[in-house]
Amino acid sequence: MSSLSDAAETLLANFIANNQTATRPTAWFLALFTAAPNDAGGGTEVSGAGYARQAITFGAATSGVVANTSTHTFTASGGAWGTITHYGIFSASSAGTLYWHGALTTSRTIADTESLTVAAGAFTLTLA
């Protein structure tokens, strides 16, 4: 299950309850983690060995759920990434603001030259 970050919760609450304008990011980026991020951020994002966040797009929401609209492939090159356990959705390809985070359904150990692929429609974010 996905969780909103503190930044996303504050943005959403102010938009709904305080009639404030909410500026949404112009793009979203999927990040992979070997240690869990939390609502405040943190965690251990993969770095080096060919890793880069992937731009991700989502379809229209249905009952508070959105799903990715294209396939995303991360490939390790020049070294292993370790065991990928969590993900984050950020507002930028590096740094940026964490908006969503959660655990992968199944952790995956990525060795040098191995890939992790997220199929279209397989990655969902839920407001609950």
N, C-alpha and C positions, 0 to 999 in steps of 0.2 A: 504494500500500500504506500502511496506517496503522501508526503507531508509538505505543507507550505512552510517556507522559512519565516522568520520574524519579520523580515522586510516585506514579504508578500502579504502577510497577515495585516500588518500596519497599513499598507497601501489599500488593501481591500476594505478593511474596516473604516478607514477615513473616507473612502469613496462612497460606501453604502450609508454609513451612519452620520457623517458630517458634511455631506454634499461637497466634498473636495474633489478637485479634478485629479484624475489618475493618468499619468503618462506611462504608457506601456512601452517596453523595449521594442525596437524595430526589428530585432532578430533574436532567436533563441539558440543556445548552444548546449549540447549534451556532453557532460563530463563523466569520467569514470573514476571510482575511488577504491582504494584498498583498505581504508578505514572509514567508518561512517561519519558523514557530516551530520550536523544537527541543525535545529532551527536558527541558530546564531551563525552558522557557517562551520568552519573547522573541517575535521576529517583529513584524510591524506589522499589528495588527487594524484593520479598517475602522472609522471613527468619523465621526460627523456625517452630515448629508444624509439623515436618516431611517433610518439604520442602527440595528438592534438585534439582539442574539442571538435566535435562535429556540429555544423549548423543543422538544426532540426526544425521542421514545421509540423503543425498540428491541424487536423480537420475541425469541423464544427463540433461543438459540445453536444452531447446527448445525455440527459439526466446527470449532469455534472461531471461527465467523463470526456476527455479528449484523447485521441490516439495519433501517433506519428503518421505522416502521409508518404514517407519514402524510406528506403533501406539505408542504414548507416553502418559502415564497416570501419572498424579500428584495427590497424595492423601494427604489431610490434616489429621494430627493425633495429638491430644493433644491441639488443638486450631484452631480458624478460621484464614484464610488468608486475609480476606477482599475482596474487589472487584478487580478482575484481569482485567486490562484494556489494557496492553501492553506486548510485548515480546522483548527479545533480543537474539541474537546468539553470543555466546562467544567462545573463544579459549580454555577455561579450565572449569573444574567443579566448581571451585571457583576462584574468582579474574579473571585473564586473561584479554584479550582484547575484547571489544565489536566491532563486525564487521557489524552487521545488527540490525535494530530495527524497530518497528512499532506498530500500534494499532491493537487489536483483532477486528474482524468483529463485535462481540457481547461481551460486558463485561460480566463477570460472578462472582457472589459473592460465595465464597467458605467457608462453615462452617466446623467445626470439623467433620471429617470422610467423607466429601464429596470429590469427585474427579473431575478433569478436564482432559478430554481425547482429544488428537489430533489424528484423524484417519490418516492412511497412505494416502498420496496424498492431504490431506486437507490443509496443511501448505505450502504456496508458497512464494518464494523470487524472486523479479523482479529487473532486471537492466533496467532502462528506461531513 
